[in-house]
Amino acid sequence: MSSQDMDNPWLAWAMTQESQMTVSGTLNTGNEYRNIWVYAELRAGFLAPETRQVFNKARELGDLLGARVQAVLFGGEESHAKDLIAYGADTVLWSQHAQLLSPLVELATQALGQLVETYKPEILLFGGTRLAEDLAPRLAARLATGYIADATDLELDDAERLLRVTRSTFGGKIQTVSVIAERKPQVALVRGGSFREADYDRFRAGEIVAVDVQLDETDATARLLETRASEGVDLENARIVVCGGKGVGKENWHLVEQLAEALGGELAGTKGAVAAGCIDASRQVGLAGKKVKPELYVGVGLSGSLDHQDGIAGARTLVAVNKDREAPLMALADYALVGDLAEILPSWIKSLRERQGKREPVATR
Ligand SMILES: Cc1cc2nc3c(=O)[nH]c(=O)nc-3n(C[C@H](O)[C@H](O)[C@H](O)COP(=O)(O)OP(=O)(O)OC[C@H]3O[C@@H](n4cnc5c(N)ncnc54)[C@H](O)[C@@H]3O)c2cc1C
């Protein structure tokens, strides 16, 4: 250990533990919880950006704690495991169990649970993807440990060796800091976009370890019947975007569709509208959806939460339609139309159509 290492209390602590630890390669087989794990997710054949973002922070925490940063990868190719090392993993625990090639989250929960029980990571981090939002709490429940969702920052409590997790709540109005004091591993899911992606260093050294998990078909109550490609939408490059929110509802959704058509724009929705079944998730705009940069963005019946604003920061002209003049998007908008969308939209669509020389009646229902 260099004198510089001795100055780092975490590293010094870890070095003294090292000699007492039972290790198999670089995996922890002792009784103490140690190392930082990152669940590595593949999307469309690539490491998900959310995974790459988490590595940036995991590396920083690992260096502070004197802990190894280890990635868990299910499926994929050896090149993915090598990429994880290039992004900062010291070790990649890699399983290619045939059952893990399906996206069924119950199987991933079983497999990850077995690995955690065997190799006991101190901290387990997930990037905030849709799959991880499902997997991480299931895993924490299985392990009877604590789970903190939607982290926007991660720090360490030096004295207690605890992960301090910052979350933004009430639409960003309040920041809270939480710790999982009593249980291990400390499981947290990081909101997408909270950290920049880790740098890729193809000369980094690391180890890829094939790990065994015991799974069979009966471990999943769901069955994968069919996989369909989602509709290819080029929202990111649309010149005009008309976005509907939860306030539109299914009963008035046709009005947002008609407005998008009359303006020659792409239709989009908030997370609230997706959850209400008004629009496909492939058209969600915001933090967990697409980032748009149109010349004209029209937001109808949506509040304009910080999560949604994350997706529209690049829009040039903003128009908001809302019956609540205090809604956050109304303050941001270049043109804020206060009123009931069921009254405002039909006359707007009518005048657009008249200008285009069209005479179709605007359907009110
Ligand atoms: C990790 C995470 C990621 C997220 N990612 C996203 C994301 O990508 N995109 C996203 O949008 N959200 C995202 N969210 C959710 C976000 O925080 C908000 O909950 C969501 O944006 C609210 O959707 P909304 O504006 O449609 O609904 P609401 O906030 O409920 O707003 C509805 C609005 O409609 C107005 N209204 C109702 N009726 C009428 C009417 N008749 N006429 C006019 N106005 C009316 C109301 O005044 C209100 O302002 C995320 C949340 C989390 C935790």
The ligand as a MOL file (V3000), in Angstrom:
LIG
                    3D

  0  0  0     0  0            999 V3000
M  V30 BEGIN CTAB
M  V30 COUNTS 53 58 0 0 0
M  V30 BEGIN ATOM
M  V30 1 C -38.4070 8.2040 -12.4160 0
M  V30 2 C -39.5180 8.9850 -13.0260 0
M  V30 3 C -39.4670 9.2490 -14.3690 0
M  V30 4 C -40.4810 9.9920 -14.9640 0
M  V30 5 N -40.4280 10.2300 -16.2940 0
M  V30 6 C -41.3990 10.9490 -16.8650 0
M  V30 7 C -41.3650 11.2040 -18.2670 0
M  V30 8 O -40.4970 10.7380 -18.9920 0
M  V30 9 N -42.3460 11.9720 -18.7800 0
M  V30 10 C -43.3670 12.4940 -18.0260 0
M  V30 11 O -44.2310 13.1930 -18.5810 0
M  V30 12 N -43.4270 12.2260 -16.7120 0
M  V30 13 C -42.4800 11.4610 -16.1130 0
M  V30 14 N -42.5750 11.1700 -14.7990 0
M  V30 15 C -43.8310 11.5250 -14.0840 0
M  V30 16 C -43.8980 12.9800 -13.6830 0
M  V30 17 O -43.2800 13.1730 -12.4380 0
M  V30 18 C -45.3840 13.4390 -13.5750 0
M  V30 19 O -46.0570 12.5920 -12.6790 0
M  V30 20 C -46.0900 13.4050 -14.9060 0
M  V30 21 O -45.3580 14.1160 -15.8910 0
M  V30 22 C -47.4630 14.0470 -14.7650 0
M  V30 23 O -48.1760 13.8520 -15.9490 0
M  V30 24 P -49.2660 14.8860 -16.4270 0
M  V30 25 O -48.7000 16.2530 -16.5100 0
M  V30 26 O -49.8830 14.2930 -17.6380 0
M  V30 27 O -50.3800 14.7790 -15.2470 0
M  V30 28 P -50.7290 15.7960 -14.1060 0
M  V30 29 O -49.5170 16.2390 -13.3640 0
M  V30 30 O -51.8040 15.1310 -13.3190 0
M  V30 31 O -51.3240 17.0830 -14.8370 0
M  V30 32 C -52.5560 17.1040 -15.4730 0
M  V30 33 C -52.8430 18.5500 -15.8230 0
M  V30 34 O -53.9890 18.6100 -16.6490 0
M  V30 35 C -54.7020 19.7840 -16.3220 0
M  V30 36 N -56.1000 19.5720 -16.7340 0
M  V30 37 C -56.9610 18.6480 -16.2520 0
M  V30 38 N -58.1420 18.7300 -16.9080 0
M  V30 39 C -58.0110 19.7170 -17.8140 0
M  V30 40 C -58.8740 20.2830 -18.7980 0
M  V30 41 N -60.1270 19.8190 -18.9620 0
M  V30 42 N -58.4250 21.2900 -19.5540 0
M  V30 43 C -57.1560 21.8000 -19.4000 0
M  V30 44 N -56.3000 21.2870 -18.4830 0
M  V30 45 C -56.7050 20.2610 -17.7160 0
M  V30 46 C -54.5410 19.9320 -14.8260 0
M  V30 47 O -54.7420 21.2650 -14.4080 0
M  V30 48 C -53.0910 19.4560 -14.6340 0
M  V30 49 O -52.1850 20.5560 -14.6570 0
M  V30 50 C -41.5690 10.4630 -14.1870 0
M  V30 51 C -41.5900 10.1740 -12.8240 0
M  V30 52 C -40.5890 9.4600 -12.2590 0
M  V30 53 C -40.6690 9.1690 -10.8050 0
M  V30 END ATOM
M  V30 BEGIN BOND
M  V30 1 1 1 2
M  V30 2 1 2 3
M  V30 3 2 2 52
M  V30 4 2 3 4
M  V30 5 1 4 5
M  V30 6 1 4 50
M  V30 7 2 5 6
M  V30 8 1 6 7
M  V30 9 1 6 13
M  V30 10 2 7 8
M  V30 11 1 7 9
M  V30 12 1 9 10
M  V30 13 2 10 11
M  V30 14 1 10 12
M  V30 15 2 12 13
M  V30 16 1 13 14
M  V30 17 1 14 15
M  V30 18 1 14 50
M  V30 19 1 15 16
M  V30 20 1 16 17
M  V30 21 1 16 18
M  V30 22 1 18 19
M  V30 23 1 18 20
M  V30 24 1 20 21
M  V30 25 1 20 22
M  V30 26 1 22 23
M  V30 27 1 23 24
M  V30 28 2 24 25
M  V30 29 1 24 26
M  V30 30 1 24 27
M  V30 31 1 27 28
M  V30 32 2 28 29
M  V30 33 1 28 30
M  V30 34 1 28 31
M  V30 35 1 31 32
M  V30 36 1 32 33
M  V30 37 1 33 34
M  V30 38 1 33 48
M  V30 39 1 34 35
M  V30 40 1 35 36
M  V30 41 1 35 46
M  V30 42 1 36 37
M  V30 43 1 36 45
M  V30 44 2 37 38
M  V30 45 1 38 39
M  V30 46 1 39 40
M  V30 47 2 39 45
M  V30 48 1 40 41
M  V30 49 2 40 42
M  V30 50 1 42 43
M  V30 51 2 43 44
M  V30 52 1 44 45
M  V30 53 1 46 47
M  V30 54 1 46 48
M  V30 55 1 48 49
M  V30 56 2 50 51
M  V30 57 1 51 52
M  V30 58 1 52 53
M  V30 END BOND
M  V30 END CTAB
M  END
